[in-house]
Amino acid sequence: KDNRSRFWAAHKRVAGEHDDEFLERYYNDMDIVLVFSGLFSAVSSAFIVAMESNLSPDPNDTTHALLKQLVLIGLGNFTAAGSIPAAPASTWSPSIASIRTQSVAYASLSFSLLAAFGAVLGKQW
């Protein structure tokens, strides 16, 4: 064999060893990313579910308003009963802090799921 073929044979062997080590290291790193993003997504989802009630009006407020109207009508005070809004939920809006917190929570969940998706694609490639 000439020098060129020995050089390329050595290069192929060294490059193959380097590539195998590289792929094994990053394959194992993707396992860690999958575990972390899965756990983070589960915890993030739990917090999102717990905070979801802050974005909708309390159904008890509507019940209380309707009962108050019924009591006023029962007492014969029709003018006061007409001045109370029947559905206080129509005037309700969530706080800005609640909306921002939910937005950040949903963004973190999205990025976590995107990281898990990328790791799955990397492992299957």
C-alpha positions in Angstrom: 0.0 0.0 0.0 1.1 3.5 -0.6 1.2 6.4 1.9 -2.1 7.9 0.7 -4.1 4.8 1.4 -2.5 4.3 4.8 -3.3 7.9 5.7 -6.9 7.6 4.7 -7.3 4.3 6.5 -5.9 5.9 9.7 -8.0 9.0 9.2 -11.1 6.8 8.8 -10.4 4.9 11.9 -9.7 8.0 14.1 -12.6 9.9 12.6 -14.9 6.9 13.2 -13.8 6.7 16.9 -14.3 10.4 17.3 -17.8 10.3 15.7 -18.9 7.3 17.8 -17.8 9.1 21.0 -19.6 12.3 19.9 -22.8 10.5 19.0 -22.9 8.5 22.2 -22.4 11.6 24.3 -25.1 13.6 22.6 -27.4 10.6 22.5 -27.2 10.3 26.3 -27.6 14.1 26.6 -30.9 13.9 24.7 -32.1 11.3 27.2 -31.5 13.8 29.9 -33.3 16.6 28.0 -36.3 14.3 27.5 -36.5 13.4 31.2 -36.1 17.0 32.3 -38.6 18.4 29.7 -41.1 15.7 30.6 -40.9 16.5 34.3 -41.0 20.2 33.7 -44.0 19.9 31.4 -45.9 17.9 34.0 -45.2 20.4 36.8 -45.9 23.3 34.5 -49.2 21.7 33.5 -50.2 21.3 37.1 -49.5 24.9 37.8 -51.5 26.0 34.7 -54.5 23.9 35.8 -54.3 25.4 39.3 -54.1 29.0 37.9 -56.9 28.5 35.4 -59.6 29.5 37.8 -58.1 33.0 37.9 -59.1 33.6 34.3 -62.8 33.0 34.7 -65.4 34.7 36.8 -66.6 33.1 40.0 -69.9 31.3 39.3 -71.0 32.0 42.8 -71.1 35.8 42.1 -73.8 35.2 39.5 -75.8 33.1 41.9 -75.5 35.7 44.7 -76.7 38.5 42.3 -79.7 36.5 41.2 -80.6 35.5 44.7 -80.3 39.2 45.8 -82.7 40.2 43.0 -85.1 37.5 44.1 -85.0 38.7 47.7 -85.6 42.3 46.6 -88.5 41.3 44.4 -89.9 39.2 47.2 -89.7 42.2 49.5 -91.6 44.2 46.9 -88.7 46.5 46.1 -88.9 46.3 42.2 -86.8 49.4 41.5 -83.8 48.3 43.5 -84.0 44.8 41.9 -83.9 46.3 38.4 -80.8 48.4 39.2 -78.6 45.4 40.1 -77.0 43.7 37.2 -78.3 40.2 36.7 -75.0 38.8 35.5 -72.0 40.4 37.3 -69.8 38.1 35.2 -70.4 40.3 32.2 -68.5 43.1 33.9 -65.8 40.9 35.2 -62.3 40.8 33.7 -59.1 39.0 34.9 -56.3 41.0 36.3 -53.3 41.9 34.2 -51.0 40.1 36.6 -53.0 36.9 36.2 -53.0 37.2 32.4 -49.2 37.8 32.3 -48.6 34.9 34.7 -50.7 32.5 32.5 -48.9 33.8 29.4 -45.5 33.0 30.9 -46.7 29.6 32.1 -48.1 28.7 28.7 -44.9 29.9 26.9 -42.7 27.8 29.3 -44.9 24.8 28.6 -44.7 25.3 24.9 -40.9 25.7 24.9 -40.6 22.6 27.1 -42.7 20.5 24.7 -40.7 21.9 21.8 -37.4 20.8 23.5 -38.8 17.3 24.1 -40.0 17.2 20.4 -36.5 18.2 19.3 -34.8 15.6 21.5 -37.1 12.9 20.1 -36.3 14.0 16.6 -32.6 14.0 17.4 -32.8 10.5 18.9 -34.7 9.1 15.9 -32.3 10.7 13.4 
